[in-house]
């Protein structure tokens, strides 16, 4: 059985597979996706008449969008696939690990 990096050290994680992507790769993809989504959201908000020139409101909407995105995508993935997470090598699984 592959040794895992989690505590407690003697925890039995059957079928554990270590990440094949580095932490830098995972973080780069994460920020790339979030950044692209934020740019798209900002451009969509700029077309709305009541949002024109209201930078503070746009920043608030972006903040709640990022929070919602993290909660729905990452935490949603974790809650649905937590039993198979140790053996999974998908990008979302490696981000959760």
C-alpha positions, -999 to 999 in steps of 0.1 A, spaced: 0 0 0 13 35 -10 22 57 20 -1 88 22 9 123 35 -20 127 58 -24 126 96 -28 104 115 1 85 98 -13 51 106 -46 59 89 -55 31 64 -64 46 30 -70 16 7 -61 21 -29 -44 55 -23 -27 69 -54 -5 100 -50 -10 130 -72 7 129 -106 6 167 -110 27 190 -89 11 215 -65 22 243 -88 3 228 -118 -28 223 -97 -27 259 -84 -20 273 -119 -50 255 -134 -72 265 -105 -63 302 -107 -65 300 -145 -101 287 -144 -111 312 -117 -94 341 -134 -110 333 -168 -144 330 -152 -139 363 -134 -129 381 -166 -160 367 -184 -182 377 -154 -167 412 -154 -173 417 -191 -209 405 -188 -215 429 -159 -200 458 -179 -228 454 -204 -255 459 -178 -267 495 -175 -269 497 -137 -233 482 -134 -216 507 -156 -191 527 -135 -199 509 -103 -166 491 -96 -173 484 -59 -205 465 -68 -187 445 -95 -160 436 -70 -187 424 -45 -204 403 -72 -170 388 -82 -162 379 -46 -195 361 -41 -191 344 -74 -157 330 -65 -170 319 -31 -199 302 -47 -177 286 -74 -154 271 -48 -183 259 -26 -202 243 -55 -174 228 -76 -146 218 -51 -167 211 -20 -195 196 -42 -170 172 -58 -156 163 -24 -190 156 -9 -201 134 -39 -168 115 -44 -152 114 -10 -152 76 -9 -132 72 -41 -110 103 -36 -79 85 -24 -76 64 -56 -88 90 -81 -64 109 -103 -88 134 -119 -78 171 -116 -106 179 -91 -96 149 -70 -60 160 -70 -70 195 -60 -90 181 -31 -62 159 -20 
